[in-house]
Amino acid sequence: MSKLIHLLATLIIFSISFNLHAGASDEVKTSSDDFETTIFEDEIYDPLEGINRAVFGFNNVADKVILEPAAKGYRKLPNPVQSGIGNFIKNLKLPLVAVNQLLQGQGKNAAESTGRFLLNSTIGVFGLIDVADDFGLEQKEEDFGQTLATWGIGDGFYVVLPLFGPSNVRDTTGMIMTMMTDPVNAYATNQGEAWLIPLRTAANAVDQRSKIIDEVNALRDNSVDYYAAVRSSYYQNRKAAIMNTDDDILTPLPLISIEFE
């Protein structure tokens, strides 16, 4: 019974934390141009738009009721506490980041990510302090969705997952691959500490959401069609991530689109 409870808890937390996809920048810049929805729209295949809009509406309400209030409370914590939590979470991502960099032929980046993980896990006190930056080892983000894209796999159709937020067939496949291969979560499970998985994921969700509260509200309030704005932002963000560009693009939301852990 306890295993079933843990599994259900994990699924619930996953449901409120996946998809701020594709590595939002900690400082997201916005302007009136951010709310244009025509960019890439002709390229977006959305055959399930009616269903997607219904799911999107539910997700939007859930974000307002659950994650945004939690994120606002989190922002009231002292800055060193927030930084420590954020650094710890990012450090746990690095093993899979390095794997995806290798799969994409980025040997140098994979070595740097491995170096970051080792330095921050030891000198940086389990990743709470980001000492790797002082050694010139920058944080980079790569996931299985990006890897599949570099292998020539197309987007597939756009889909809004219940609670998981905006996605497409390829990125949803990448999410499942992450669930199946994450070594940190596998280790926790093997050690009988599966409860750490939903805790880690919830912390990541709140940490990432706290960084874009104002940007999300601006997108909600200023978009003529909020659904289309999020859809466009999602594809712009993913394109930038796949091409490894440094464009400042408003990260798509809702519901709780936090990088899957």
Buried (B, 14 or more C-beta within 10 A) or exposed (E): EEEEEBEEBBEBBBBBBBBBBBBBBEEBEBEEEBBBBEBBEEEBEBEBBEEBBEBBBBBBEBBBEBBBEBBEEBBEEEEEEBBBBBBBBBBBBBBBBBBBBBBBEBEEBBBBBBBBBBBBBEEBEEBBBBBBBEEEBEBBBBBBBBBBBBEEBEBBBBBBBEBBBBBBBBBBBBBEBBBEEBEBBEEBBEEEEBBBBBBBBBBBBBBBBBBBBEBBEBBBEEBEEBBBBBBBBBBBBBBBBBEBEEEBBBBBBBBBBBBBB
